[in-house]
Amino acid sequence: MRLALVPTGAFTRDLKRMARRHVPLEPVEEVLDLIAENSEASLQALKAHHLMYMLQGYAAVYECHVGNAGDLLLVSHREGDAAYILRLGSHDQVLGRRGRY
């Protein structure tokens, strides 16, 4: 079952910031497609190739690495038939000094 992607305002700002910095957005689109697909194969691909895992202390909030950048993270939350895309950025930008998004 395909999930509807719901971007938050923070994600939209993060995406614009990445575009201004000329960060390639194709890997972000690839990860978003895998999240929306929501099949067993796509979840395995996210875990294997993008190091997706659930953040400790948050219910159903996932972090995954985007592309080969190493320090580009996408944080999402799954609820029902929707995936809320919360943040996009480096570890410091997304999680901050205290480890919160």
C-alpha atoms as an extended CHARMM CRD file, in Angstrom:
* protein
*
       101  EXT
         1         1  MET       CA              0.0000000000        0.0000000000        0.0000000000  PROA      1               0.0000000000
         2         2  ARG       CA              1.4710000000        3.3240000000       -1.0840000000  PROA      2               0.0000000000
         3         3  LEU       CA              1.7590000000        6.0540000000        1.5360000000  PROA      3               0.0000000000
         4         4  ALA       CA              0.8240000000        9.6760000000        0.9410000000  PROA      4               0.0000000000
         5         5  LEU       CA              3.8140000000       11.9600000000        1.5360000000  PROA      5               0.0000000000
         6         6  VAL       CA              3.0080000000       14.9930000000        3.6880000000  PROA      6               0.0000000000
         7         7  PRO       CA              5.8730000000       17.5120000000        3.8680000000  PROA      7               0.0000000000
         8         8  THR       CA              6.0770000000       19.7690000000        6.9150000000  PROA      8               0.0000000000
         9         9  GLY       CA              7.0100000000       23.4390000000        6.7700000000  PROA      9               0.0000000000
        10        10  ALA       CA             10.4250000000       22.6640000000        8.2530000000  PROA      10              0.0000000000
        11        11  PHE       CA             11.0960000000       20.0810000000        5.5180000000  PROA      11              0.0000000000
        12        12  THR       CA             10.0710000000       22.5630000000        2.8120000000  PROA      12              0.0000000000
        13        13  ARG       CA             12.5030000000       25.1410000000        4.2290000000  PROA      13              0.0000000000
        14        14  ASP       CA             15.2360000000       22.5000000000        4.4560000000  PROA      14              0.0000000000
        15        15  LEU       CA             14.6390000000       21.4650000000        0.8350000000  PROA      15              0.0000000000
        16        16  LYS       CA             14.8880000000       25.0820000000       -0.3620000000  PROA      16              0.0000000000
        17        17  ARG       CA             18.1190000000       25.5110000000        1.6130000000  PROA      17              0.0000000000
        18        18  MET       CA             19.5860000000       22.3900000000       -0.0400000000  PROA      18              0.0000000000
        19        19  ALA       CA             18.5750000000       23.6560000000       -3.4970000000  PROA      19              0.0000000000
        20        20  ARG       CA             20.2770000000       27.0200000000       -2.8210000000  PROA      20              0.0000000000
        21        21  ARG       CA             23.4530000000       25.1490000000       -1.8530000000  PROA      21              0.0000000000
        22        22  HSD       CA             23.2680000000       23.1680000000       -5.1230000000  PROA      22              0.0000000000
        23        23  VAL       CA             22.9420000000       19.8410000000       -3.3250000000  PROA      23              0.0000000000
        24        24  PRO       CA             21.7020000000       17.2230000000       -5.8310000000  PROA      24              0.0000000000
        25        25  LEU       CA             18.0810000000       16.4380000000       -4.9680000000  PROA      25              0.0000000000
        26        26  GLU       CA             17.7570000000       13.2100000000       -6.9810000000  PROA      26              0.0000000000
        27        27  PRO       CA             18.8970000000       11.0500000000       -4.0230000000  PROA      27              0.0000000000
        28        28  VAL       CA             16.2740000000       12.7860000000       -1.8480000000  PROA      28              0.0000000000
        29        29  GLU       CA             13.5860000000       11.9650000000       -4.4160000000  PROA      29              0.0000000000
        30        30  GLU       CA             14.7880000000        8.3450000000       -4.5020000000  PROA      30              0.0000000000
        31        31  VAL       CA             14.4470000000        8.0190000000       -0.7180000000  PROA      31              0.0000000000
        32        32  LEU       CA             11.0220000000        9.6980000000       -0.7650000000  PROA      32              0.0000000000
        33        33  ASP       CA              9.8610000000        7.2500000000       -3.4630000000  PROA      33              0.0000000000
        34        34  LEU       CA             11.0490000000        4.3000000000       -1.3660000000  PROA      34              0.0000000000
        35        35  ILE       CA              9.2360000000        5.6650000000        1.7040000000  PROA      35              0.0000000000
        36        36  ALA       CA              6.0220000000        6.2110000000       -0.2720000000  PROA      36              0.0000000000
        37        37  GLU       CA              6.1970000000        2.7470000000       -1.8620000000  PROA      37              0.0000000000
        38        38  ASN       CA              5.9760000000        1.1350000000        1.5960000000  PROA      38              0.0000000000
        39        39  SER       CA              6.5950000000       -2.4120000000        0.3610000000  PROA      39              0.0000000000
        40        40  GLU       CA              8.7740000000       -5.0320000000        2.0050000000  PROA      40              0.0000000000
        41        41  ALA       CA             11.3730000000       -4.6080000000       -0.7550000000  PROA      41              0.0000000000
        42        42  SER       CA             11.4650000000       -0.8110000000       -0.3910000000  PROA      42              0.0000000000
        43        43  LEU       CA             11.8140000000       -1.0310000000        3.3940000000  PROA      43              0.0000000000
        44        44  GLN       CA             14.6840000000       -3.5160000000        2.9960000000  PROA      44              0.0000000000
        45        45  ALA       CA             16.3520000000       -1.1550000000        0.5060000000  PROA      45              0.0000000000
        46        46  LEU       CA             15.9860000000        1.7440000000        2.9400000000  PROA      46              0.0000000000
        47        47  LYS       CA             17.4980000000       -0.2770000000        5.7700000000  PROA      47              0.0000000000
        48        48  ALA       CA             20.3260000000       -1.7380000000        3.6720000000  PROA      48              0.0000000000
        49        49  HSD       CA             21.3220000000        1.2010000000        1.4740000000  PROA      49              0.0000000000
        50        50  HSD       CA             20.1790000000        4.2280000000        3.4600000000  PROA      50              0.0000000000
        51        51  LEU       CA             20.7060000000        3.0160000000        7.0380000000  PROA      51              0.0000000000
        52        52  MET       CA             17.0950000000        3.7110000000        8.0290000000  PROA      52              0.0000000000
        53        53  TYR       CA             16.2650000000        3.1210000000       11.6770000000  PROA      53              0.0000000000
        54        54  MET       CA             13.7570000000        4.2890000000       14.2620000000  PROA      54              0.0000000000
        55        55  LEU       CA             14.9210000000        7.1250000000       16.5160000000  PROA      55              0.0000000000
        56        56  GLN       CA             15.0200000000        6.1920000000       20.1730000000  PROA      56              0.0000000000
        57        57  GLY       CA             12.5120000000        8.0180000000       22.3240000000  PROA      57              0.0000000000
        58        58  TYR       CA             10.1500000000        8.8220000000       19.4380000000  PROA      58              0.0000000000
        59        59  ALA       CA              7.2150000000        6.6910000000       18.3100000000  PROA      59              0.0000000000
        60        60  ALA       CA              7.4130000000        5.7490000000       14.6120000000  PROA      60              0.0000000000
        61        61  VAL       CA              9.9640000000        8.4720000000       13.7500000000  PROA      61              0.0000000000
        62        62  TYR       CA             12.6180000000        7.2330000000       11.3310000000  PROA      62              0.0000000000
        63        63  GLU       CA             15.9540000000        8.6410000000       10.2410000000  PROA      63              0.0000000000
        64        64  CYS       CA             17.7140000000        7.5850000000        7.0720000000  PROA      64              0.0000000000
        65        65  HSD       CA             20.8430000000        8.6890000000        5.2480000000  PROA      65              0.0000000000
        66        66  VAL       CA             20.3630000000       10.1710000000        1.7890000000  PROA      66              0.0000000000
        67        67  GLY       CA             22.6770000000        9.1580000000       -1.0350000000  PROA      67              0.0000000000
        68        68  ASN       CA             26.4030000000        8.8710000000       -0.5580000000  PROA      68              0.0000000000
        69        69  ALA       CA             26.7220000000       12.2500000000        1.1370000000  PROA      69              0.0000000000
        70        70  GLY       CA             27.0990000000       10.5530000000        4.5160000000  PROA      70              0.0000000000
        71        71  ASP       CA             25.9020000000       13.5120000000        6.5280000000  PROA      71              0.0000000000
        72        72  LEU       CA             22.5620000000       14.1800000000        4.8150000000  PROA      72              0.0000000000
        73        73  LEU       CA             19.6100000000       12.8650000000        6.8140000000  PROA      73              0.0000000000
        74        74  LEU       CA             15.8910000000       12.6590000000        6.1630000000  PROA      74              0.0000000000
        75        75  VAL       CA             13.5780000000       12.3200000000        9.1760000000  PROA      75              0.0000000000
        76        76  SER       CA             10.0390000000       11.0180000000        8.6790000000  PROA      76              0.0000000000
        77        77  HSD       CA              7.0860000000        9.8840000000       10.7680000000  PROA      77              0.0000000000
        78        78  ARG       CA              4.5900000000        7.2270000000        9.6860000000  PROA      78              0.0000000000
        79        79  GLU       CA              0.9960000000        7.3940000000       10.7940000000  PROA      79              0.0000000000
        80        80  GLY       CA             -1.8260000000        5.4910000000        9.1300000000  PROA      80              0.0000000000
        81        81  ASP       CA             -1.7210000000        5.8980000000        5.3600000000  PROA      81              0.0000000000
        82        82  ALA       CA              0.6150000000        8.9100000000        5.4760000000  PROA      82              0.0000000000
        83        83  ALA       CA              4.3190000000        9.5310000000        5.8820000000  PROA      83              0.0000000000
        84        84  TYR       CA              5.0740000000       12.9530000000        7.3290000000  PROA      84              0.0000000000
        85        85  ILE       CA              8.4260000000       14.2190000000        6.0880000000  PROA      85              0.0000000000
        86        86  LEU       CA              9.8070000000       16.1890000000        9.0280000000  PROA      86              0.0000000000
        87        87  ARG       CA             13.3590000000       17.3590000000        8.2840000000  PROA      87              0.0000000000
        88        88  LEU       CA             16.2330000000       17.1950000000        5.8000000000  PROA      88              0.0000000000
        89        89  GLY       CA             19.8060000000       18.2230000000        6.5470000000  PROA      89              0.0000000000
        90        90  SER       CA             23.0420000000       17.3620000000        8.2920000000  PROA      90              0.0000000000
        91        91  HSD       CA             23.1420000000       15.7230000000       11.7190000000  PROA      91              0.0000000000
        92        92  ASP       CA             23.6730000000       19.1150000000       13.3820000000  PROA      92              0.0000000000
        93        93  GLN       CA             20.8930000000       20.8120000000       11.4070000000  PROA      93              0.0000000000
        94        94  VAL       CA             18.3480000000       18.0540000000       11.9240000000  PROA      94              0.0000000000
        95        95  LEU       CA             19.1180000000       16.7390000000       15.3800000000  PROA      95              0.0000000000
        96        96  GLY       CA             20.9020000000       19.7370000000       16.8600000000  PROA      96              0.0000000000
        97        97  ARG       CA             23.3020000000       19.5550000000       19.7400000000  PROA      97              0.0000000000
        98        98  ARG       CA             20.8570000000       17.7470000000       21.9770000000  PROA      98              0.0000000000
        99        99  GLY       CA             19.8310000000       15.1250000000       19.4530000000  PROA      99              0.0000000000
       100       100  ARG       CA             16.3260000000       16.4330000000       18.7540000000  PROA      100             0.0000000000
       101       101  TYR       CA             14.7420000000       17.1960000000       15.4470000000  PROA      101             0.0000000000
